[in-house]
Amino acid sequence: MCRCWPVHSKGVNFKQFTSTIKTINKMKTLVIISFSALVILNSCAGNDNTADSQTDSPAKATKIKTGIKLAAFKNVNALSSSLSDNGIGEVRPWRGDELGWIASTPYFQFGGNSEVNGMQNNLAYYLTSDSPEYVKTLKIVLNINNSAEKDQAIAKFKQLIAKTFKGLSLDPPTGLYRKIPTGETFTATNQNFNTSLKLDQSKIDTWILQIESN
């Protein structure tokens, strides 16, 4: 004889049951969506932090060092020694302060005394830089105190320029020497250095030739 479970007359409310299941499923879906959103937000925040870290890190860890291209300017002592052999005196020791680094020769006096101011014409070297490790700029300065001997002074200036370029193992820019007697401004750009010439006129005439490393 088969044993059967009795069926109650009220039975099960299937509509209510189905509605309850749907409600539970919706709640599960909302929980899953909320959890996924939190995961994505955390992931994005992590990526942002990582990106910031990667952006900041090299700037903090790497110190950019400014260098120069002109080989002769990379050794201050060797350059000073070479220039000291060019006949206008010894380059003084390399020294620095809050304005930068500098070395120069004493004024090299030559020729007769001026009848106006009693002074001779003179030449000097000036070396400057923003770093103690190399020379950035070399200047040759000619002061014409005695204008009666201007031609001789300019000739000596040109001779010193030629010696300087030779000592640096560089070729002087084309057209440079032609500009010196006229006092015209001259500039020339090279891959490794720039050359400029200018004449400052005040109580005396001053020629300045500058060689600057790139």
PyMOL commands that set and color helices and strands:
alter all, ss='L'
color gray80, all
select helices_A, chain A and resi 14-61+71-73+76-84+147-167+176-179
alter helices_A, ss='H'
color red, helices_A
select strands_A, chain A and resi 95-97+100-104+108-110+121-129+137-144+186-189+193-201+205-213
alter strands_A, ss='S'
color yellow, strands_A
deselect
rebuild
show_as cartoon
